[in-house]
Amino acid sequence: MELLSSSQRAYLRGLANRLDAIFQIGKEGIGENLIKQLDDVLEKRELIKISLLETCEHSVKEAAQMICDATGAQSVQMIGRKIVFYREAKKDENRKIELPAKKAKK
């Protein structure tokens, strides 16, 4: 997957401001079932926000990396214990977000 440019990240952060966290990760941690659910939701929504509870054994950075590795998503933003992820939908009919074009390097 191609990395997001800073302007694309900024655009996605703006979209994420309106989102509520749809998953909370607590003492159960990041298991196979959670990854499957996140994968399904990323395919449908492309941009999601999750929240780590104080009982989660992983740090925010560790959790973000684990989820990115398992789902192929990219972490867009981490604020406190909330993380925003983006992954372009694999199926054309599920694509909802049109990212701004990357600026050409000089």
Residue pairs with C-beta under 8 A, 6 or more apart in sequence:
1 72
1 74
1 87
1 88
3 74
4 12
4 74
4 76
4 86
4 99
5 102
5 103
7 100
7 102
7 103
8 99
8 100
8 102
9 76
9 77
11 99
11 100
12 47
12 76
12 77
12 84
12 86
12 97
12 99
13 76
13 77
13 84
15 47
15 97
16 47
16 49
16 76
16 77
16 84
19 47
19 48
19 49
19 84
20 49
21 49
21 50
21 51
21 82
22 41
22 48
22 49
22 50
23 34
23 37
23 38
23 41
23 48
23 50
23 51
24 50
24 51
24 52
24 53
25 34
25 50
25 51
25 52
25 53
25 56
25 58
25 63
26 53
26 55
26 56
27 53
27 55
27 56
27 57
28 34
29 56
29 57
29 58
30 58
30 63
30 66
30 67
30 70
35 67
35 70
35 71
38 48
38 50
38 67
38 70
38 71
38 73
38 85
39 70
39 71
41 48
42 48
42 71
42 73
42 85
42 87
42 89
43 87
43 89
43 90
43 91
43 94
44 89
44 94
45 96
46 86
46 87
46 88
46 89
46 94
46 95
46 96
46 97
47 76
47 84
47 85
47 86
47 97
48 84
48 85
49 82
49 83
49 84
49 85
50 67
50 82
50 83
50 85
51 81
51 82
51 83
52 58
52 60
52 63
52 81
52 82
52 83
53 81
54 81
56 63
58 66
60 78
60 80
60 81
60 83
61 78
63 83
64 75
64 78
64 83
64 85
65 75
67 73
67 75
67 83
67 85
68 74
68 75
68 85
71 85
71 87
72 87
73 85
73 86
73 87
74 85
74 86
74 87
75 83
75 84
75 85
76 84
76 85
76 86
77 83
77 84
78 84
86 97
88 95
88 97
89 95
89 96
